Amino acid sequence: MMMMMMMSGNSSNASQLAWTPPSFTPAAQARVAATMILFVFAALSNLALFISVCRGRRLASHLRPLVLSLAAADLLMTFVVMPLDVVWNVTVQWLAGDGVCKIMCFLKLFAMQTSAFVLVVISVDRHQAILRPLDSLNAHRRNRRMLVTAWSLSALIASPQLFIFRTVRAESEDFTQCVTHGSFQERWQETAYNMFHFVTLYVIPLLVMSCCYTCILIEINRQLHKSQAGETLRRSGTDMIPKARMKTLKMTVIIVVSFVVCWTPYYLLGIWYWFQPEMLTVTPEAIHHLLFVFGNLNTCCDPVIYGLYTPSFRADLARCCRTHTHTHSPRSLDHRLSARHETAPHKPT
């Protein structure tokens, strides 16, 4: 989280505030334009996903809260992280006051943390579904507890943002920034804080998800060998594992892979900065902006992946598009006007 503040031109270094305030460079302008495009797509697609899952009946009851939480986390990223990033890059400095500085920095980290933890919950659910299929009756209660824990833990981890961020005014220029300057006595303390969030945002979720899917692959391989040796009966005519469960497994694997692919480059760049701040003079500014936009792309990937594996979601979108087209088509308008004219009372002559 702190990495994003510093590497997006919002440095917490006092000397940078005093001598080299950031500006709205062409690279930052491109970042804003790209983020606005992603915002529109992510907002529409995740809202459509959220509504479709709420109204749909084809999704298993224990899976519906997971997909709803994933969509909610992506919407939180969309409506908090993206607009904040756009406005902050345009204004360059912080203009909203100290209270909003603290709240927005908390919400930004909270949104990112929930997005990662919900993926962990989904991975654990798939692990239990494949390795312990007989526990499916308790899946709804288990998932609900895990989701409550994920959202609560995200809020707890993000809460220090309310205390360490503040508005700081530069001494030599009329420039105010929302930073952590003065919250840490030594640089290593700030580095340790950044590394803690890197571990909770990326390392721990990646390890848990990798462990879950590795165990799943081992179990599938074991069942495959047993099936080939004729030691076990298949669950349905030709499948060791029900097709619906395998389809959901493939979908969640791709969702996790998209999270790793989109955010790994930016987190690695952040680690480089924390231990070698001079890297800012080595790497082009455009690289920093590009990798952050690429990370935000993950918010757009989840509804697309879900749509590829869920015919009901695609049907809902198609139905919505047909309704919208029919409502706004000239022929439909003429038909409504004609019907209204036919049903209207005639005046006596």
C-alpha positions in Angstrom: 0.0 0.0 0.0 2.7 2.5 1.0 4.5 1.5 -2.2 1.6 2.8 -4.2 1.6 6.1 -2.5 5.3 6.6 -3.0 5.7 5.2 -6.5 2.7 7.1 -7.9 4.4 10.4 -7.3 3.2 10.8 -3.8 6.4 10.4 -1.9 6.6 10.5 1.9 10.1 11.9 1.8 10.2 15.4 3.3 13.1 16.5 1.1 11.1 15.6 -2.0 8.2 17.6 -0.7 10.4 20.6 -0.1 12.5 20.6 -3.3 11.0 18.4 -6.1 7.2 18.3 -5.9 5.7 16.0 -8.5 3.9 17.3 -11.5 1.2 16.0 -13.9 3.6 14.6 -16.4 2.6 13.0 -19.8 3.2 9.6 -18.3 0.8 10.4 -15.4 -1.7 11.7 -18.0 -1.6 8.4 -19.8 -2.1 6.6 -16.5 -5.2 8.7 -15.7 -6.7 8.0 -19.2 -6.1 4.3 -18.9 -7.4 4.1 -15.4 -10.6 5.9 -16.4 -11.2 3.4 -19.2 -10.6 0.5 -16.8 -13.0 2.2 -14.3 -15.9 2.2 -16.7 -15.4 -1.4 -17.8 -14.8 -2.7 -14.2 -17.8 -0.8 -12.9 -20.2 -2.1 -15.5 -18.9 -5.6 -15.6 -18.7 -6.1 -11.8 -22.1 -4.5 -11.3 -23.6 -6.8 -13.9 -21.9 -9.8 -12.2 -23.2 -8.8 -8.8 -26.8 -8.3 -10.0 -26.7 -11.6 -12.0 -25.5 -13.6 -9.0 -28.1 -12.0 -6.8 -30.9 -12.8 -9.2 -29.7 -16.1 -10.5 -30.7 -19.5 -9.2 -28.3 -21.8 -11.1 -25.3 -21.1 -8.9 -24.9 -23.4 -5.9 -26.0 -21.8 -2.6 -22.6 -22.1 -0.9 -20.8 -20.6 -4.0 -23.1 -17.5 -4.3 -21.6 -15.7 -1.2 -18.1 -16.3 -2.5 -18.8 -14.8 -6.0 -20.8 -12.0 -4.4 -17.9 -11.2 -2.1 -15.4 -11.3 -5.0 -17.6 -8.9 -7.0 -18.0 -6.7 -3.9 -14.3 -6.6 -3.4 -13.7 -5.7 -7.1 -16.4 -3.0 -6.8 -14.6 -1.6 -3.8 -11.4 -1.5 -5.7 -13.2 0.1 -8.7 -15.0 2.9 -6.8 -12.3 3.6 -4.2 -8.8 2.9 -5.6 -9.3 3.9 -9.2 -11.1 7.3 -8.7 -8.7 8.2 -5.9 -5.7 7.4 -8.1 -7.1 9.5 -11.0 -7.9 12.5 -8.8 -4.6 12.3 -6.9 -2.6 12.2 -10.1 -4.5 15.1 -11.7 -4.2 17.4 -8.6 -0.7 16.1 -7.8 -1.0 17.3 -4.3 -3.6 16.5 -1.6 -6.4 19.0 -1.4 -9.1 17.2 0.6 -7.9 17.7 4.2 -6.4 15.6 6.9 -9.5 13.6 7.8 -10.2 12.5 4.2 -6.5 11.7 3.8 -6.7 9.1 6.6 -10.0 7.6 5.5 -9.2 7.3 1.9 -5.8 5.7 2.6 -7.6 3.2 4.9 -10.2 2.4 2.3 -7.6 1.9 -0.4 -5.7 -0.6 1.6 -8.9 -2.2 2.9 -10.1 -2.7 -0.7 -6.9 -4.3 -1.8 -6.7 -6.5 1.2 -10.3 -7.8 0.9 -9.7 -8.6 -2.8 -6.7 -10.8 -1.9 -8.4 -12.5 1.1 -11.6 -13.3 -0.8 -9.5 -15.2 -3.3 -7.9 -17.1 -0.5 -11.4 -18.1 0.8 -12.4 -19.3 -2.7 -9.3 -21.4 -2.9 -9.9 -23.0 0.5 -13.5 -23.7 -0.6 -12.3 -25.5 -3.7 -9.8 -27.4 -1.7 -12.5 -28.7 0.6 -14.9 -29.4 -2.2 -12.3 -31.7 -4.0 -10.6 -33.3 -1.1 -13.5 -33.5 1.3 -16.7 -33.7 -0.9 -18.7 -35.3 1.9 -18.4 -32.0 3.9 -20.5 -30.2 1.3 -23.4 -29.9 3.7 -21.4 -27.7 5.9 -19.9 -25.6 3.1 -22.4 -22.7 3.4 -21.7 -22.2 7.1 -17.9 -22.6 6.6 -17.8 -20.2 3.8 -19.8 -17.6 5.6 -17.4 -17.8 8.6 -14.4 -17.5 6.4 -15.8 -14.5 4.5 -16.6 -12.7 7.8 -13.0 -13.4 8.9 -11.6 -12.2 5.7 -13.4 -8.9 5.7 -12.8 -8.3 9.4 -9.1 -9.1 9.2 -8.8 -6.8 6.2 -10.3 -3.9 8.2 -8.0 -4.7 11.1 -4.9 -4.8 9.0 -5.8 -1.6 7.2 -6.6 0.3 10.4 -3.1 1.6 11.1 -3.5 3.8 7.9 -5.9 5.9 10.0 -3.0 6.8 12.3 0.2 7.0 10.2 -1.1 9.0 7.3 -1.5 12.8 7.6 -1.3 15.9 5.5 2.1 17.6 5.4 2.8 21.0 4.0 6.2 21.7 2.3 8.2 24.5 3.9 9.6 26.1 0.8 6.5 25.8 -1.5 2.8 26.0 -1.4 2.4 22.2 -1.6 0.5 19.8 0.6 0.6 16.0 0.5 -1.0 13.0 2.2 2.0 11.0 3.4 3.4 9.1 6.4 6.2 11.6 7.1 6.8 11.9 10.8 5.0 8.6 11.7 8.3 6.6 11.7 11.4 7.5 13.5 13.7 5.4 11.3 13.6 4.4 7.7 13.8 0.7 8.6 10.6 1.0 10.5 8.8 2.3 7.4 10.4 -0.5 5.4 9.2 -3.1 7.9 5.7 -1.6 7.7 5.7 -1.8 3.9 7.0 -5.4 4.0 4.3 -6.4 6.4 1.6 -5.2 4.0 3.5 -6.9 1.1 3.3 -10.2 3.0 -0.4 -9.8 3.9 -1.4 -8.5 0.5 0.6 -10.9 -1.7 2.9 -13.4 -0.1 0.5 -15.1 2.4 -2.4 -15.2 -0.1 -0.1 -16.6 -2.8 1.2 -19.3 -0.5 -2.2 -20.4 0.7 -3.6 -20.4 -2.8 -0.6 -22.3 -4.2 -0.9 -24.9 -1.3 -4.6 -25.4 -1.9 -4.4 -25.9 -5.7 -1.3 -28.1 -5.3 -3.2 -30.4 -3.0 -6.1 -30.4 -5.5 -3.8 -31.4 -8.4 -2.2 -34.1 -6.3 -5.7 -35.5 -5.3 -6.9 -35.4 -8.9 -3.8 -37.2 -10.1 -4.2 -39.8 -7.3 -7.8 -40.4 -8.3 -6.8 -40.6 -12.0 -4.3 -43.3 -11.2 -6.8 -45.3 -9.1 -9.4 -45.0 -11.8 -7.0 -46.3 -14.4 -6.1 -49.2 -12.2 -9.8 -50.0 -11.6 -9.5 -49.6 -7.8 -12.3 -47.1 -7.5 -15.7 -46.5 -9.0 -16.3 -43.2 -10.8 -18.8 -40.8 -9.4 -20.7 -40.5 -12.7 -20.5 -42.5 -15.9 -17.2 -41.0 -17.2 -16.0 -38.6 -14.5 -14.0 -39.0 -11.3 -15.2 -35.6 -10.2 -18.5 -34.0 -11.2 -18.2 -31.8 -14.3 -19.8 -28.8 -12.5 -17.2 -29.0 -9.7 -14.3 -29.3 -12.2 -15.7 -26.4 -14.2 -15.8 -24.2 -11.1 -12.2 -25.4 -10.2 -10.9 -24.3 -13.6 -12.6 -21.0 -13.3 -11.1 -20.2 -9.8 -7.6 -21.3 -10.9 -7.7 -18.8 -13.8 -9.0 -16.1 -11.5 -6.1 -16.7 -9.1 -3.6 -16.8 -12.0 -4.9 -13.4 -13.2 -4.3 -12.0 -9.8 -0.7 -13.2 -9.7 0.1 -12.2 -13.2 -1.4 -8.7 -12.9 0.1 -7.7 -9.5 3.4 -9.5 -9.4 5.4 -7.0 -11.5 4.3 -4.0 -9.5 5.0 -5.7 -6.1 8.5 -6.7 -7.3 9.1 -3.1 -8.4 7.9 -2.0 -4.9 10.4 -4.3 -3.1 13.2 -2.9 -5.3 12.2 0.7 -4.3 12.0 -0.1 -0.6 15.6 -1.4 -0.4 17.0 0.9 -3.2 15.1 4.2 -3.4 17.6 5.4 -6.0 15.9 3.1 -8.5 13.5 5.9 -9.2 16.3 7.6 -11.1 17.1 4.4 -13.0 13.7 3.2 -14.2 11.5 5.3 -16.4 8.5 7.0 -14.8 6.2 5.4 -17.4 7.2 1.9 -16.1 5.8 2.7 -12.7 2.5 4.0 -14.0 2.2 1.2 -16.5 2.6 -1.6 -13.9 0.1 0.0 -11.6 -2.5 0.2 -14.4 -1.7 -3.4 -15.3 -2.4 -4.3 -11.6 -5.8 -2.6 -11.8 -6.6 -4.7 -14.8 -7.1 -7.6 -12.5 -10.4 -6.0 -11.3 -11.7 -6.2 -14.9 -10.6 -9.8 -15.3 -12.8 -11.5 -12.7 -16.2 -10.8 -14.3 -14.8 -11.7 -17.7 -13.5 -15.1 -16.5 -16.7 -15.8 -14.6 -18.7 -15.0 -17.7 -16.6 -17.4 -19.8 -17.4 -20.3 -17.4 -21.0 -19.3 -16.6 -23.6 -19.5 -19.4 -26.3 -18.0 -17.1 -24.3 -14.8 -16.7 -23.8 -14.6 -20.5 -27.5 -15.2 -20.9 -28.3 -12.4 -18.4 -26.1 -10.0 -20.3 -27.6 -11.0 -23.7 -31.1 -10.5 -22.3 -30.2 -7.1 -20.9 -28.7 -6.0 -24.2 -31.7 -7.2 -26.1 -34.1 -5.4 -23.8 -32.0 -2.2 -24.0 -31.9 -2.4 -27.8 -35.6 -3.2 -28.1 -36.5 -0.3 -25.8 -34.5 2.2 -27.7 -35.0 1.1 -31.2 -37.1 3.4 -33.5 -39.4 0.5 -34.4 -40.1 -0.2 -30.8 -40.8 3.5 -30.1 -43.2 3.7 -33.1 -45.0 0.6 -31.7 -45.4 2.1 -28.3 -46.7 5.4 -29.7 -49.1 3.6 -31.9 -50.4 1.5 -29.0 -50.8 4.6 -26.9 -52.7 6.4 -29.6 -55.1 3.4 -30.1 -55.8 3.2 -26.4 -56.3 6.9 -25.8 -59.9 8.1 -25.4 -61.3 10.0 -28.5 -62.7 13.5 -28.1 -66.4 13.9 -29.1 -66.8 15.7 -32.4 
